[in-house]
Amino acid sequence: MSFFASRWVPCPEHVHDAGEGLPAGFRAGAAAAAIKTPGVLDVGLLVCDAEDGVSAARFTRSGVLAAPVLATRDRTRLHALRVVAANSGNANAATGDAGLEVAIAMQQAAGAAAGVDADRVAVASTGVIGVALDAERVTAGIEQAAAALHRGGDVELTEAIMTTDAFAKRASLSVDLPSGSVRLSAQAKGAGMIEPAFATMLCFVQTDAALAPETADLLLGVCVKRSFDRISVDGQLSTNDTAILMCSGASGVEVAPESADELRLGEALDALLRMLALMIVRDGEGAGRTGRVVVRGGDQPTAERCAREVANSPLVKAALHGADPNWGRIAQSVGKAVPYGAPLALDITIEGIAVCRDGAAVAYDEQALQAAATGAEIEYEVGLAGDGAEAEVFFSDLSHEYVTINAEYTT
């Protein structure tokens, strides 16, 4: 099956599946350090071999920042990262000064293993919050992962960062640019504690294209806003979200600012991250269906609030799970987002079938609507008075399994 498996994220014509493996100039490895479950990969290492590699990063906006986020954000040269050390099974969040010391120890161990300065090492953790991370185990895991580094290590790296993920989320793409062909790959994790404004997710992106730091930062920032900032599983903001783009330049193809190369690479990165974001929503800790809500009209803050209220409504999400096209729940959610706005000139369509115009029900084919609601992807459109504003959010349904997982698993 093609990586681009959604009508909402078409594959650009100049992008092709490259199978497995990292772009030139990158290696990855993983180890089982008994942080998560004995014998299961839970520590990963990603290394850029180019001494002049360029990078960019984005982090959660949570007021409770995990130690690895603090260590990476405050102790590294964010535009010159060459190594990422990551673990699953423990978020190293809400662990105080001791947790920060562990994160710093991870930086030092990874830097020593890769032969780079610690200020060029990013660290990332995911798993249970509020539990001390064993420094000896994680640093020993980093050393073992360093011994296993290889060009095809993206498979093991992806496995090592998974927690409640039901399936791996990664891709390796070939991108045709006017100046030549480059490779673009990414590994991500995430299934629960997902909310627009970032998600409980880690995403590591690599390319062998040569980019200036400003170009890398611009492309990552724009694409994150259109992908990981646009998803919701349960409306919960994580403490550990991290997205990192690393560029080795090993292809010899230079991507100049404001060039056709930059535009095409940006299109490829945008599609890659949007598809990974959708995969996170599809996983959704027991999710069965994926929704997309698009709100048009009104001002931008209002459109944004409406989209998020619909996407995070337990009633809308439960209806999505049960294939129940109960559009009244959408109307209720919009009303919550626009209090004291009555009478609201509200339009609603489900899978292109109009069910509400100017705030009132309209006649529609109930059988056609019911059939449309049984699909794997359901699109809701909301229209408000006015022109210009638009907001979208991808979201998962609310399933019995989601409740079971979060009742039985310490997250």
C-alpha positions, 0 to 999 in steps of 0.5 A: 500500500502507498504511504499516501493512503488518504484522499485528504493528502495526495502524493505530489507528482514529484514525490516517490516511495523509496522503500526503507532506509535513511537518506545519505549521511544518516544512520540509526540504531536501537536497543532494548534497555528494559525501560519499557518491557524487557527484550523490546526496543526502547532506546533509539539513536539517530546520527547525521554524519555530516559535520556541517549538518543543519537542523530545525526543531519545534516543541510542545507549548505545554506549561509542564515541559519534560526534561528532554525538551528543556535540555534540547531547547536550552542546551543545544545549537538547535540549528546544528543538531547532529544526533537524536537520542530517544527512549520510550516507556518513560517520558522523564516529565515532572521529574524535577532537577533529577530528570534534567540530570538524566536528560543531560546524561543522555546528551553526553552519552550520545555525544560520546558515542557519536563523536560529537559535542553534547550541544549538538545532541537532541534528546526525546522521551515518551511514556509515563509521566512523573516516574524517574527515568533510570539513567544507567539503563538509558545511557547503556541503551544509547551505547548499545544503539550506537553499536547497531547504527546503520543506514536502514536503522529507521525501522528499528528507530521507529519501533524504539519510540512506540508506546501505545502505537498500534502500528509503525509510522515512517516513510522514506521518499525520493523527491525530484527537484529542478536541481536534482533528486534528494531523499526525505524520510521520517519516523514518528510516534503518537496515538493518544494525548493528542491535541492541536497545538501539537500532540504527544508525538515525536517526529524525526525528519531527515533529508540529504538536501543542503539547506541553510538554517533559516530555510530548514526552520521556515519549512519545518515551521510551516509544515508543522502548522499544517500537520501536527498542529491540525490533529486531535485524538483526545484534546490533551496536550502533551509534555514531550512533543518534539519535531526535528528536521536534520539536513546532511547535504550529502546529495550535493543538491543545494536548496536556495531560499525562495527557489523552485527547489525550496517550493518543491521540497516544501510540498514534499515535506508538507505531504509527508508530515500531514500523512504522518499526522493522519496516521497518528489520528487513525491510530488514536488508541483504538480509533476506527474512523477518522474525521476532518472538520473544515470551518469556513467564514467568520474571523480566523479565531472564531473559525479555529475555535469552532473547528477545535470544539467539533473535533474535541467533542465527545459527542461528535467523536462517539457519533463518528465511531458509531457511524451516526450522522447526528449533525445536531452534535456538530451544531451544539459544538459550534454554538459552544465556540460562539457563545451569545452569537444567536441567531447564528447563520450556520451551514453544515454538510457531512460528506458533501450532503447539506443537512443545515442551512442558515441555522435550520435543518434542510431536507436530505436523503437520509439513506445516502447520509447514513451510507456516507457515515460508514466510511473510514474517512468522514468530512464535516464542513461548517459554514459561518457568515463572512468570507476569508477565514478557514480552519481544519482539524483531523480527529479520531472517533471515541471508541470503547477500546480508547477507554479501555486502554486509558483505564488500564495503561498508566500514561 
